[in-house]
Amino acid sequence: MLQDFKAFIMKGNVIDMAVGIIVGIAFGAVVNSLVKDVIMPPIGLALGNVDFANLFVVLKEGLTPGPYVSLAAAQEAGAVTINYGVFINAIVNLVIIAAAVFFLIVRPIARMQARKKAGEPAAAPTTKECPYCFTAIPIKASRCPNCTSELKMA
């Protein structure tokens, strides 16, 4: 049983998947920092000095009554909040990660596969159309199985 497990773990697909997950987590952390530390501050400044991480709505005040100056203060007081600013940051993260995956992985792979297909010769046809009833029939057929017409051999 241990040998089977070792063989499974050492397969290329499992190792590739593990490496992909690790790189994906690291990439997610970089994108999160990009959004939080580089992209959102200028957007917040342009919108009137808004800090998106501190945009929230208090549903129920905590032990210490509000108003709360920050999300951290509201959470520390035990207030129940809807943190829509954090949600906006998460949406921006998603858009950036999706764009990066599309432009850095999906498009290059699709182009590579298209070039590979363009280099392959087209497969020879295996069927032809009956000139009388217009149904698909095998290339080597001398008589149409549908309308029984005799076909000219080319």
Secondary structure per residue as TSV (DSSP state, phi and psi in degrees):
chain	resnum	aa	ss	phi	psi
A	1	M	-	360.0	-40.2
A	2	L	H	-64.7	-36.3
A	3	Q	H	-65.4	-41.3
A	4	D	H	-62.1	-41.5
A	5	F	H	-64.5	-43.5
A	6	K	H	-61.7	-42.3
A	7	A	H	-64.2	-39.2
A	8	F	H	-64.8	-45.9
A	9	I	H	-65.6	-34.3
A	10	M	T	-84.3	-1.7
A	11	K	S	-64.0	146.6
A	12	G	H	-59.9	-38.8
A	13	N	H	-64.1	-39.9
A	14	V	H	-67.3	-43.0
A	15	I	H	-66.9	-42.6
A	16	D	H	-60.1	-41.9
A	17	M	H	-64.9	-42.0
A	18	A	H	-63.1	-43.4
A	19	V	H	-63.4	-42.0
A	20	G	H	-61.2	-40.6
A	21	I	H	-65.9	-43.6
A	22	I	H	-63.8	-45.9
A	23	V	H	-65.0	-38.6
A	24	G	H	-61.7	-40.8
A	25	I	H	-64.7	-44.1
A	26	A	H	-63.8	-41.7
A	27	F	H	-63.4	-40.4
A	28	G	H	-61.4	-39.2
A	29	A	H	-66.2	-39.4
A	30	V	H	-65.4	-44.6
A	31	V	H	-65.5	-39.7
A	32	N	H	-59.3	-44.2
A	33	S	H	-66.3	-39.9
A	34	L	I	-59.0	-46.2
A	35	V	I	-67.6	-50.2
A	36	K	I	-68.8	-40.3
A	37	D	I	-102.7	-20.2
A	38	V	I	-117.0	-46.7
A	39	I	I	-84.1	-48.2
A	40	M	H	-70.7	-33.9
A	41	P	H	-59.3	-46.0
A	42	P	H	-65.4	-35.8
A	43	I	H	-64.6	-43.7
A	44	G	H	-62.7	-38.8
A	45	L	H	-65.1	-42.0
A	46	A	H	-66.4	-27.7
A	47	L	T	-93.0	16.6
A	48	G	T	97.5	42.0
A	49	N	S	62.8	45.1
A	50	V	-	-92.5	131.3
A	51	D	-	-101.8	106.6
A	52	F	G	-60.4	-31.4
A	53	A	G	-66.6	-20.5
A	54	N	G	-106.6	20.6
A	55	L	-	-90.1	118.6
A	56	F	-	-156.1	161.2
A	57	V	E	-121.3	130.5
A	58	V	E	-84.9	120.1
A	59	L	E	-88.0	-38.4
A	60	K	E	-147.2	127.9
A	61	E	-	-67.9	153.3
A	62	G	-	-88.6	-159.2
A	63	L	S	-63.2	-38.0
A	64	T	S	-93.4	124.3
A	65	P	-	-68.6	152.2
A	66	G	S	-79.6	-172.9
A	67	P	-	-75.6	152.0
A	68	Y	-	-104.1	135.2
A	69	V	S	-78.9	-22.3
A	70	S	S	-147.9	166.1
A	71	L	H	-63.2	-39.8
A	72	A	H	-61.8	-40.1
A	73	A	H	-66.1	-40.0
A	74	A	H	-65.9	-42.1
A	75	Q	H	-68.9	-36.3
A	76	E	H	-64.7	-34.4
A	77	A	H	-78.0	-10.3
A	78	G	T	86.9	19.2
A	79	A	-	-74.2	148.6
A	80	V	E	-93.4	122.0
A	81	T	E	-130.9	156.5
A	82	I	E	-104.3	116.5
A	83	N	-	-96.7	73.8
A	84	Y	H	-72.6	-22.3
A	85	G	H	-68.1	-41.4
A	86	V	H	-64.3	-36.9
A	87	F	H	-64.8	-40.7
A	88	I	H	-61.5	-43.5
A	89	N	H	-60.1	-41.1
A	90	A	H	-65.1	-37.5
A	91	I	H	-65.9	-42.4
A	92	V	H	-62.9	-41.6
A	93	N	H	-56.1	-48.5
A	94	L	H	-60.1	-44.8
A	95	V	H	-62.5	-43.0
A	96	I	H	-66.4	-44.7
A	97	I	H	-64.6	-42.9
A	98	A	H	-62.5	-41.6
A	99	A	H	-65.1	-43.4
A	100	A	H	-63.4	-44.8
A	101	V	H	-62.8	-42.9
A	102	F	I	-64.2	-50.9
A	103	F	I	-79.1	-26.7
A	104	L	I	-99.5	-17.3
A	105	I	I	-123.2	-58.1
A	106	V	I	-65.1	-51.5
A	107	R	H	-62.9	-46.8
A	108	P	H	-61.4	-38.2
A	109	I	H	-67.5	-41.5
A	110	A	H	-63.3	-41.5
A	111	R	H	-64.9	-41.2
A	112	M	H	-63.4	-42.9
A	113	Q	H	-68.0	-34.8
A	114	A	H	-66.4	-41.6
A	115	R	H	-64.0	-38.5
A	116	K	H	-65.6	-42.9
A	117	K	H	-67.3	-35.7
A	118	A	H	-66.0	-30.4
A	119	G	H	-78.4	-19.0
A	120	E	S	-82.4	139.5
A	121	P	-	-70.4	149.6
A	122	A	-	-67.1	141.1
A	123	A	-	-68.9	143.3
A	124	A	-	-67.3	141.3
A	125	P	-	-66.9	146.2
A	126	T	-	-107.9	-9.9
A	127	T	E	-131.9	161.6
A	128	K	E	-136.2	170.3
A	129	E	E	-101.9	134.4
A	130	C	-	-68.4	127.8
A	131	P	T	-71.6	-9.4
A	132	Y	T	-99.8	-47.2
A	133	C	T	-111.3	-3.7
A	134	F	-	60.6	33.5
A	135	T	-	-101.4	156.1
A	136	A	E	-78.7	130.2
A	137	I	E	-134.8	158.9
A	138	P	E	-60.1	148.8
A	139	I	T	-57.2	-41.3
A	140	K	T	-80.8	-1.4
A	141	A	-	-67.3	139.2
A	142	S	S	-105.7	-10.1
A	143	R	B	-141.9	138.8
A	144	C	-	-73.2	128.1
A	145	P	T	-73.1	-15.4
A	146	N	T	-90.3	-49.6
A	147	C	T	-108.5	-1.8
A	148	T	-	59.5	20.4
A	149	S	-	-71.8	145.1
A	150	E	B	-82.6	133.0
A	151	L	-	-104.8	144.1
A	152	K	-	-75.3	134.2
A	153	M	-	-83.5	130.7
A	154	A	-	-94.9	360.0
